[in-house]
Amino acid sequence: MSDHAPLALRPELSALTPYNSGLTQEEVAARPGVTKIAKLGSNENPYGAAPGVTTAVAKAASQLHLYPDPSGHDLCVAVASLAGVTPDQVVLGDGSEDLLNVLARALLQPGDRVITLYPSFPLHEDYALMMGAAVERIDLTPEGEIDLPALLAAVARPARLILLSNPMNPAGLWLDPAALDQLMAAQHPETLLCIDEAYVEYTDPARYVSALERMAEHDKPLLGFCRKLRLMSG
Ligand SMILES: Cc1ncc(COP(=O)(O)O)c(C=O)c1O
């Protein structure tokens, strides 16, 4: 037994449950009776990486002993041109989990109000809780739909952050263009709206619009995690 006092970790950590990232392909294959696997839960690419990605990674392997450009200048410029924004509007990270973590650490203080749709990606809540924020869930209606009136009422009052997946994972629901516009109109001007579009390929393009397309006409704080961009930065 050590004589030292226990490490003073953030008290918020003890209330968090470990993140469950689901089963690996090997764990699923080991289950009795499994012959064919369609692994959709983690939104991985069943066709493998694009050839250009494999080539670029192989090329980068010869530079592993060097720091890369810490500002990611060339990538920011490329992403900005793809997204129709300026390079200073682009933030790079090691995937969106990293960016969600950075966002929580940069923005949130104990007691801050964070609004999210539930059920959704657990890390949206976990990083906010880790910073001591008060997470307010907007549950689905008894019919299993997004409770838009409840969401609009909640976001009309000041909060530090509205953080939601559109489409929602794992609910498989999304705010259609009209609902997204209503959300953006109702958003309190002091609140940052962050929309995580990780699962955008699961939507019906006829009934879905990316927040990125609404950015130009939106004058309140908005941050988007767009799959198209994640693919480029990943
Ligand atoms: C809604 C949502 N956002 C982000 C992520 C994590 O994405 P990344 O692989 O870019 O860290 C997930 C992973 O399941 C997710 O469901």
The ligand as an SDF file (V2000), in Angstrom:
LIG
                    3D

 16 16  0  0  0  0  0  0  0  0999 V2000
  -22.3660   10.8170  -34.2150 C   0  0  0  0  0  0  0  0  0  0  0  0
  -20.9200   10.4330  -34.1800 C   0  0  0  0  0  0  0  0  0  0  0  0
  -19.9740   11.3950  -34.2360 N   0  0  0  0  0  0  0  0  0  0  0  0
  -18.6540   11.0890  -34.1960 C   0  0  0  0  0  0  0  0  0  0  0  0
  -18.2180    9.7770  -34.1120 C   0  0  0  0  0  0  0  0  0  0  0  0
  -16.7280    9.5090  -34.0610 C   0  0  0  0  0  0  0  0  0  0  0  0
  -16.1870    9.7950  -35.2860 O   0  0  0  0  0  0  0  0  0  0  0  0
  -14.5890    9.7120  -35.5880 P   0  0  0  0  0  0  0  0  0  0  0  0
  -14.3320    8.3400  -36.0980 O   0  0  0  0  0  0  0  0  0  0  0  0
  -14.3370   10.7610  -36.6280 O   0  0  0  0  0  0  0  0  0  0  0  0
  -13.8450   10.0270  -34.3230 O   0  0  0  0  0  0  0  0  0  0  0  0
  -19.1620    8.7410  -34.0600 C   0  0  0  0  0  0  0  0  0  0  0  0
  -18.7180    7.3440  -33.9550 C   0  0  0  0  0  0  0  0  0  0  0  0
  -19.5010    6.4340  -33.8060 O   0  0  0  0  0  0  0  0  0  0  0  0
  -20.5380    9.0730  -34.0940 C   0  0  0  0  0  0  0  0  0  0  0  0
  -21.4750    8.1500  -34.0160 O   0  0  0  0  0  0  0  0  0  0  0  0
  1  2  1  0
  2  3  1  0
  2 15  2  0
  3  4  2  0
  4  5  1  0
  5  6  1  0
  5 12  2  0
  6  7  1  0
  7  8  1  0
  8  9  2  0
  8 10  1  0
  8 11  1  0
 12 13  1  0
 12 15  1  0
 13 14  2  0
 15 16  1  0
M  END
$$$$
